[in-house]
Amino acid sequence: MATPQTPYEAVLHAARDVTRLDSALDAEMLGAALLGSVYSVAETDRDNAVREFVGGFLATTARRRSAAATTIRAVFAALVPDAEGAGKVRPGALAPAWTGQLGRVHLTGVWAYGDVYGDQTSYLATFAYDEAEGGPEHAMVALVDHNIGIIKDVYVGGPAERILGQVREMCTEDELTWFRTEEGARMHAEVARHLAVTDDLTELPAQGSLATDRALVGARLAALPAPAVRTGAGATEPLTDERRTALLRGFLDSPEAARFGLDAVDGPELPSLHFCLGLLLDHAESFTDADPMRWSPTVAELFLLDWVHRRAVLDMDDAAMLPRVLRAWAAYAARWKGLPETAARRTDEAIEEMVPEFARLYSTGERRSPATAAVAQLMADGVDPDDPAALDAWIEANRHRLTDDPA
């Protein structure tokens, strides 16, 4: 057979056996996998790229009358019902009996589970077709990574009962995970919100079935209860000055602060203590789902070995103080959240293990951003940042360091 000349012809060729599938679910999974190639190669706004592709495919294949062509058209229309022309698609006379069940599912249950630290939350929903010929009850799982603010992976498959049972067993056996029933509207809101970010990534997570299952996940989200009306993009409101002050006072009066000797800090160390505490709160607010009490081994690593080097200029007193402050705050936050002792201990041990690398990065400055490196050099040269004349003179003398132009 001749090589297909257009992407639409390539899809038709790949779907040539669609009528031999056993159910609507199998067909929808095939259709989603085919659209996954469009999703994965798009450079931005991936969801819209898939929608436009389906619209173009439906327009280009409108006169095709083969059973495979009319069936895959119906599959795409069910997966992406808001694509142009999708509402006018009708299955052909030779289409399989299950074609009438494409997209006709109802929700049978919703759950959520994740780690006690709050790094990741997985949402699991199960669906059944309105008629048995549509296929078996199946599950959709979406993994939200709160540290990077995206959907890290999605999966659609079955049987639903087996998948749900495996998740229950996993969470029962691991004290550092939780499991609960969930509201469908909340799952809809959280998955849709994080998918919108994921769809606009220039590079997708390397592993998993995000691309191949994305179109089917979108179709299943539509079967969930509508999310509550929200204002804004869903980000947490910034901490007010009053809230920051209350948090810091509560911490400094805590047994965790006393255990690390922070309740007695005075004199020249006091500015460093307050500076380090401010960095912890600033880092927490850098997350979309900001929570100053959410600290885990992963969050601690992001802070201590990356963020603080790119965003802050530390003097020697700050660098000596910061790991101790972080260990105390993480322990305080763990107690405040009611985390298991094992979870708190793992975070503390992880921070302690990071200290040598933190010290190395501080000494080399290799992860400083250009702006942070410039400020660090300015301070090393003894220039007062609050003296405009001295600052202007320093900038002029060091212009070759601050620009790509050696002149």
N, C-alpha and C positions, 0 to 999 in steps of 0.2 A: 504494500500500500504506500502511496506517495506520502511524503512528509507533510503534515498540516502546515498551511501557509499563514494562518493567523492564530492568535491566542484563542479565539472562539472556536476555530476548527480543532485546535489541540484539545480543548475541553470536550468537545463533542466526541472526539476519538477516545479520550480517556473514559468517557461515560458510556461507551458503546454497549456495555453489558449491564447497564443499570436495571433493565427490565427483568434480569435473571435473579435479582436480589429477593430475599425472602420477606422483607417488611419495609414499611415506611421509615423506621428507625435506621435500618441499614442504608437506605437511600439518602436519608438526611446526613448521615455520617460521611458517606461518600461525597455528597455535594459540598459539605463543609470542608472536607480535605482538599477538594479541587479549588475552592475559593481561598483556601489557606495559602496557596502559592501567590495569589494576588495580594493578600494581606501582608505576607512576609517581605515582598519586594518593594512595596510602597515606601517612599521615603518619609512621608508624614501623612497625618489624617487618614490612617489606614482603613478605618471603618467606612469612610466616604469613598475611598478608592474601590473597595469591594462593592459598594452600592452602585457606583458608576459603571463598574465592569458588568454587573448583573443587568443593569439597564441596557447597556450596549449589546450584551449577549442576547437578551430577549428581543431586541429590535432586529438584530442581524439574523436570528434564527426563526423569525416569525413565520416564514413559509415552509419550514421543514416539517414533514409529516411522518417521518419514521417514528416508530414506537420509542426508541431510545431518545430521540431529540425532544419529542413532546413530554416525555417523562422527566428528563433532566431539567427542562424548562419549568415544569411544575415544582420540582424539588427546589430550584433556585428561588422561585417566587414565594415558596413557603418559608425559606430561610431568610430571605431579605424582602419582606412584603412592602417596604417603603421604596424599593427600587422603581424607577420609571417603567411603567408597563406591567408591573407584577400583578396588579389587580385585574388585568384582562386575560391572564393566562388560564387556559382550561386544559385538563388532561385530554389526550387523544383517545380515540375509540379503542386503540390497541394497548393502552397503558395497563399496567397490572392493577388488580383489584385494590391493592393497598394504597394506590395513589390518592384515593379520596380521604385517607387518614393523615396525609402529610400536614404536619403542624398542628393537628387536632389533639392536643394533650391537655391534661388537667393536673394540677399540683396535688401530690399525695402526702408531702411532709417536708419540713425545713428544719435544719439543725446548723449549729456552728460549733467549732472546736479550735483550739489553738494552744500555744505555750503560755504558761502562767506569767511570763515576763511581759507579754503583749507585743512581741516582735512580729508575730504572724497570726492571722485569723483565717481559717478555712470555712467557707459556707457550703453546705451540702443541701441540695433539694432533690426530691424524687418526683417523677412524673409517670403517668400512665396514659396511654392513648384512649380515646373515647370508645373505640372498638378494638377487639383483640387482634384483628388482622393488621393493625398499625404496628404491632411489635410489642416486646416485653416492657414491663416497668423498668425504668432506667434512672440513673442519677447524674446530676451535674455538680461538679465540685469546682470552686473558684478559690484560689489561694491569694489572699491580700498580704503583701509585705509592707508593714507600717514604717519600716526604716527607710525604704526607698519610695514609698507612696504609690505603688503600682500593683496590678494583678500580675503576680509572678508566674502563675500557671493556671490552666483550666483543664478540665477533663469531663467528657460525657461518655458514659458507658453503662454496662450492666453486668449481671443482674443487680438491681437496686438493693435488694435485701442483703446480698453478699457484701457489697461495698459498705453499706451502713453497718453491718455486723463487724467488719474489719476495723472500721473507725472506732466503734464503741470499745472493742477489745483493746485496741492500741491505747486509747485514753484511760481505760481502766487500769492498765498495767503500768502506766507512767505517771508518777505523782506530779510531774512538771507539766502536764497537759490537763485541759478541762474540756468538757463536752456538755452541750445543753440544747434544748429545743429553741428555735429562733422564729421570729416573726418574718413572714414572707416579704412584707414591705421593707423591713430593715435590710434584708439580704439584697433586695432589688436596689435599694438606694446605695448601699456600700459597694456592691459589685459594679454597678453602673458608673459610680463616681470614679472609682479607681481604673475601670476600663477606659474611661475617657482620657485619662493620663497615658495609659499604656498604648492606646491607639496612636498617640502622637509621638511615640519614641522613635528616634532615628535608628536605634538598634534594639532588637527584642532580646529577652532572656534566651540564653543559648540552648537550654534543654527544656523538655516538656512538650506539651501538645497545644500550646497557646495558639499558634497559627492555624493548625489543622482543625481545631475545635471552636475557634472564635465565632464563626457565623452561626453555629448551632447554639452556642451559649447565648448569643444575642436573641435568637428566636425563643429560647426557653425563658430568658428574663422577662419577655413580654407576657408569659403565662403566670408570672408572679403578681401578687397584689401591687397596685401602683404605690410608689414611695410617697411619703408625706411631703408636702410642699416645704422646701427649704429656701432660706435666703443665703445668698453668697454661694461659694464653691464648696462649702462643707469644711473649710479649715477652722481650727479652733481659734477662738478669740485670743489676742495677745494678752499676756498677764498685765494687769494694772499695777501701778506702783504700790497700791495698798496690798494687793495680793502677794506681790514679791516680798514686801516687808514682812507680812504675816508668815510666809513660808520660811524666810530666813530666821525669824525669831523662834519659830517652833523648832527648827533644826538646832539652833544654838543652845536651846534649853533641853535638848534630847540626850538620852544616855549614850547614843551613838557618837554625838559630838564630844561628850566627855571621855568616852573610851579612846578616842584618837587625840585627846588633849586640845581640842579646838575651843572648848568652853573657856579656857584660861589664856588664850592668845591675847597679847597686849603689845603695846609699844610699836616698834618698827615692823613687826609681823602682821599687825592688824590690817593695814591696807592690802596686803597680799591675800589675806583670808577673804576679805570682802570682794576683792577682784576675782578670785578663783570661784567663789560662790556665784558671782554674776555670770561668769563664763558657763557654769553648769546650766543656769536658767536660760541663757541665750542659746545654748546648743539645743535644749529641749524645744525652744520655739522655732528652730530651723526645720522641724518636721511638720508635714501637713497635718498630721494628727498629734499636735503638740501635747505633751504631758510631762511636767517637770519631775513626776514621781515614777516615770517608766525608765528603769535602768536594768540592763541585762549585760551579760558578757559581750554581746554584739554591739550594743549601744555604747558601752564603755570603750570598746576598741575604736569605734567610729570617732568618738570624742578625743580620746587620749593619743591615738596614733595618726589621726588625720585632721579632723576639724580644727582643733586648737592650734595646730601649726600653721594652718592656712589663714586663720581668722584673727589670731591674737599675737601680740608681742609680749613675751614673758621676760622678766628679768630673773636673776638667779634665785631670788627669794620666792618669786611666783612659781618657778619650776620645781623648787624643793617642796613647796606647799601643796601643789595641785594634786598629786596622787593621793596624799593623805586626806585631803578634802573630798575627793571623789569616793574613796573607800567609805568614809563616814556617811556621806550623803546617800550612796547606794544602799548601805545598810539601813539607814533611816527610812528611805523610800520603800525598801522591802518590808519592813515592819508595818509601815503605814498602809501598804497594800495588802498585808496579811499573807505574804508569800511563804511557802514552805521554807523551813530552815535550810534544806538542801539547796534551794534556789538562791537564797541569800549567800550561802557559803561559796557556791560556784562563781557568783559574780565577784565576790571579794578575792577569791583565789586567782581569777582571771586578771583582775586589775593588778594584783601583786606581781604576776608574771609579766605584765606589760611594762613595768617600770623601767627595766634596763633599755628596752627599745625606745620608750618615751624619752629617756635621758639622751640616748644616741641621736634621735631626731632633733631634739632641742639643740644639741651641741653642733650638729652639722647644718641645721637650717635647710635641709634638702627639700622639705615639703612646704616651705613658706611660699605664699603667693607673691607675685612681684610687688604688690602694694605693701604686704606685711614685711617683706625683705627690705623695702625702702625705709619704712618706719624704724625697723630694727637698726639699720645702718645709721639713720639720723640720730637715734638715741645713743648709739655707740660712739658717735662723733661728738657727743655732748651738746647737741643743739636742743634748745627749748622749743617744743612744738607750739607753745603759746606766744612765741616772740615772732611776729610776722616778718620783721626785717631779717632776723637770723635765719628764718625758714626760707625766705626768698633767696638769700645769699647761698644757703646750702644747696637749694635746688639748682641754681645756676651753676655752681661749681661741680655738681654731680649729674648734670644733664645727660652725660654720656652713659651713665648707669641706668637712667630712667627711660631712655628711648632707644629705638633701634638705629638712630642716626648718630654715628660717631662724631659728627661735627657739632 
